[in-house]
Amino acid sequence: MIELMDNDTPTIALPQHKLQLELRTDERKGRGVFATIPIERRTLITISPILLFPHEEYNAHGQYTQLDHYTYKWKDGMALALGLGSMFNHDNDPNVGFMRDFENKLIRYVALRDIAVDEELCISYGANLWFEDATADGDDRKQQIMQQQSDSEDDMAWMQMVMDG
Ligand SMILES: C[S@@+](CC[C@H](N)C(=O)[O-])C[C@H]1O[C@@H](n2cnc3c(N)ncnc32)[C@H](O)[C@@H]1O
């Protein structure tokens, strides 16, 4: 929820601490986010404020650093999600969707379906991966989901499409 204070600057609630999540490490994927309690579909998992790198700065420096494994496409450049947002691994059948909020410079992460205890919380990075996907299985529908996310300008529309199944 976003509230405007008297001076019109937004105050953004950060409810992430209500959910009991863990960081666990996988040999192939590195660190990832796991549920320790059941999470219901449509639950807001976390909100990550972003750090924006303008295109010029990113092209000159960022793309040659570790940042390139973590950044999201943004309106005017590339964005690093602060906090848990940078820890979600990729799955081509994701159980977590994300919505970029360009105006408030943050990303909201929402459960796309019910998530069980010990399940990893994964997002889709889209169709153009830069690493060997440890979870790929070549399923047609999943490939289609990835491609549609890559093509979509609208995170909300993509999430709706996945949730409608
Ligand atoms: C945004 S980071 C995710 C957090 C990362 N695992 C860590 O430990 O910092 C993205 C990186 O995680 C790894 N990764 C994410 N999803 C993966 C997957 N499905 N298969 C293999 N590696 C994955 C890749 O090395 C990728 O560059």
PDBQT file of the ligand as one rigid body, heavy atoms in Angstrom, charges set to zero:
ROOT
HETATM    1  C1  LIG A 201      19.542 -12.876  -9.699  1.00  0.00    +0.000 C 
HETATM    2  S1  LIG A 201      20.775 -14.070  -9.371  1.00  0.00    +0.000 S 
HETATM    3  C2  LIG A 201      19.893 -15.168  -8.289  1.00  0.00    +0.000 C 
HETATM    4  C3  LIG A 201      20.630 -15.392  -6.990  1.00  0.00    +0.000 C 
HETATM    5  C4  LIG A 201      21.889 -16.198  -7.179  1.00  0.00    +0.000 C 
HETATM    6  N1  LIG A 201      21.568 -17.623  -7.202  1.00  0.00    +0.000 N 
HETATM    7  C5  LIG A 201      22.892 -15.903  -6.074  1.00  0.00    +0.000 C 
HETATM    8  O1  LIG A 201      23.343 -16.822  -5.384  1.00  0.00    +0.000 OA
HETATM    9  O2  LIG A 201      23.265 -14.741  -5.904  1.00  0.00    +0.000 OA
HETATM   10  C6  LIG A 201      20.890 -14.856 -10.941  1.00  0.00    +0.000 C 
HETATM   11  C7  LIG A 201      21.935 -15.942 -11.048  1.00  0.00    +0.000 C 
HETATM   12  O3  LIG A 201      21.523 -17.125 -10.354  1.00  0.00    +0.000 OA
HETATM   13  C8  LIG A 201      21.844 -18.295 -11.100  1.00  0.00    +0.000 C 
HETATM   14  N2  LIG A 201      20.580 -18.979 -11.479  1.00  0.00    +0.000 N 
HETATM   15  C9  LIG A 201      19.331 -18.506 -11.323  1.00  0.00    +0.000 A 
HETATM   16  N3  LIG A 201      18.405 -19.379 -11.757  1.00  0.00    +0.000 NA
HETATM   17  C10 LIG A 201      19.087 -20.456 -12.221  1.00  0.00    +0.000 A 
HETATM   18  C11 LIG A 201      18.689 -21.692 -12.835  1.00  0.00    +0.000 A 
HETATM   19  N4  LIG A 201      17.412 -22.013 -13.072  1.00  0.00    +0.000 N 
HETATM   20  N5  LIG A 201      19.669 -22.559 -13.209  1.00  0.00    +0.000 NA
HETATM   21  C12 LIG A 201      20.976 -22.267 -12.983  1.00  0.00    +0.000 A 
HETATM   22  N6  LIG A 201      21.424 -21.109 -12.412  1.00  0.00    +0.000 NA
HETATM   23  C13 LIG A 201      20.482 -20.207 -12.027  1.00  0.00    +0.000 A 
HETATM   24  C14 LIG A 201      22.612 -17.824 -12.328  1.00  0.00    +0.000 C 
HETATM   25  O4  LIG A 201      23.977 -17.894 -12.007  1.00  0.00    +0.000 OA
HETATM   26  C15 LIG A 201      22.182 -16.379 -12.473  1.00  0.00    +0.000 C 
HETATM   27  O5  LIG A 201      23.165 -15.579 -13.093  1.00  0.00    +0.000 OA
ENDROOT
TORSDOF 0
